[in-house]
């Protein structure tokens, strides 16, 4: 035994010495990463050697309702520091360090085209976290020429003039939504506006982009694609970020299974559409879906094209339903507590569509001669939409440049930093709540700010659909949907918030206005993180037919 120890001694001591050297080098490397690498970047507070900014983030969440979206937390922290333009959050080793972009000028530097990146800075690697929803080869994540070729192929389906031809589809799908509202008005029951609007926008996006009837608004008859997609979305709602590696494996397994099913189903849709196209069964001049238009002139459905097209359909389902659903939830809530603004909207709708609030009458005018011009003349409605998107943007963009790229950002004041290796989180919520841009009414619902001359607004200060070459391709579709829904719904129904954010009533049961004319609320409605930023309670509502509707 002694002889064996004598033999092992040198090996043991050498091993211990190497481990000690490794430990010292690792500690030095860690100290550099934590305390020096981004030391000159603006930070909420000094980073901890052990925890980075994770403990700091935890403290910030504890200042309010812990269900709040991280954007609310970061806005408060940014304002406390006078909005330095960017704020660093070191979340290693659970996530990449995150550089939160809080300034429009800085954001513009990231999203503009440049000689190095013709389609703007690359998307973040963290988008792989939602690949089960969007696929890996879509327009969302593609770069360079791959992105350009996809965008060119998809542009015809999202051209404004083409989208106007989808008005019959949008109106038809909205009939089911109106039916659900009528039912809840008659029964005086509470309901989730999120659920109704999500079903409506799924039906619209399925028909417009794929030519498919997802039957999202008919309980028990939802399509297979929709059920699988909603299963993945539901699994993300319970996901904690940042997530400890190795946890959540059961949900991950479920997501993979559902993603495989969605991929199979969407590829079948693409194959069927392509087969009709090449057989002559699909007249190119009559094809109305984005999918059909994107396949025009395609002679061979290669595996690569099949995968890209399938993944793009998934992106359209995800972004196309979510953005408009969230927008309209906040539109109806903001209008419900803003009597002056609601009155101004009603005056415009009366002028354009007449005082008859029957959806059939309004729909006939939209489909008749001059229908497109009626949409263009909805200037106050457009202001309502823009102001709602300013206050409550549903999502943001994340970009990333690899270490060694030497990408430079110029901050307010002229200082330059290199964010290589950081997630660049273009926080439209903070940018659109910049008091230096929007003034004392920054947190108020003021559609009037969008009327008349808007040249005072700094470039890039409004960016809910992002800007630059990679701005959202579905912007115009979302605008058309929102205007149609407003025209049909706003004057026909009175929405009453239930629970969080409900109105404060006087002894006579009437809402009480504050000094600025907005109705007082018992509490504040806010967004939580549910893949995107959505009202935390699903926007629980009651609805009743308006006085005009009951008199008709």
Number of C-alpha atoms within 10 A of each C-alpha: 6 7 8 8 11 10 11 12 12 11 12 12 11 12 12 12 12 12 12 12 12 12 12 12 12 12 13 12 14 15 15 14 16 22 16 13 12 20 14 12 20 19 21 20 14 13 22 15 14 12 14 21 23 18 13 17 18 12 12 18 17 12 10 11 11 13 13 19 20 16 18 18 20 21 19 15 18 22 15 11 15 12 22 19 22 25 22 25 26 25 19 17 12 13 17 17 21 21 25 25 26 27 24 23 19 18 27 19 16 23 23 16 16 12 7 9 13 14 19 22 23 18 19 19 15 14 15 13 10 15 19 23 26 27 24 18 21 24 24 19 18 18 20 13 11 14 17 17 13 20 18 10 16 22 15 16 23 20 15 15 12 15 20 18 14 18 20 14 15 22 22 13 22 24 16 19 18 19 12 16 23 17 13 18 19 12 12 13 12 15 19 16 26 22 15 20 22 23 24 25 26 26 27 30 28 24 21 26 23 22 19 16 17 23 22 24 23 12 8 8 11 16 15 14 22 19 16 19 22 15 15 22 18 13 16 21 13 13 16 11 9 13 11 11 10 6 11 14 10 8 15 16 11 13 24 15 14 21 23 13 16 25 21 13 16 21 19 14 19 21 15 11 19 23 14 13 21 16 9 9 11 16 14 14 8 9 17 20 23 26 24 24 21 21 22 17 10 12 10 11 15 10 9 10 16 18 19 21 26 26 26 24 25 24 19 24 24 18 20 24 22 22 24 22 27 27 21 23 22 24 22 23 20 20 21 20 25 19 15 13 22 18 13 15 25 19 15 17 25 15 11 17 17 13 14 17 23 15 17 13 13 22 20 14 17 21 15 10 10 11 16 17 11 16 19 13 13 19 16 20 25 21 18 26 22 23 23 26 24 24 20 23 26 25 22 16 21 23 20 23 20 15 12 9 11 13 17 13 17 14 17 14 8 8 10 14 15 17 23 17 18 24 25 25 21 27 27 31 24 27 26 26 24 23 16 10 15 18 10 10 11 16 14 15 20 17 20 13 16 17 11 8 8 9 7 8 13 12 12 20 21 21 25 27 20 21 19 17 15 21 14 14 19 19 17 16 22 19 17 21 23 19 20 18 17 22 26 22 19 20 24 23 22 18 21 19 23 16 15 18 20 22 22 15 15 9 6 6 8 11 17 16 17 10 8 9 13 20 20 19 19 12 12 11 19 20 22 22 22 17 17 19 22 26 23 17 17 17 26 21 21 20 22 21 18 16 12 14 14 11 8 8
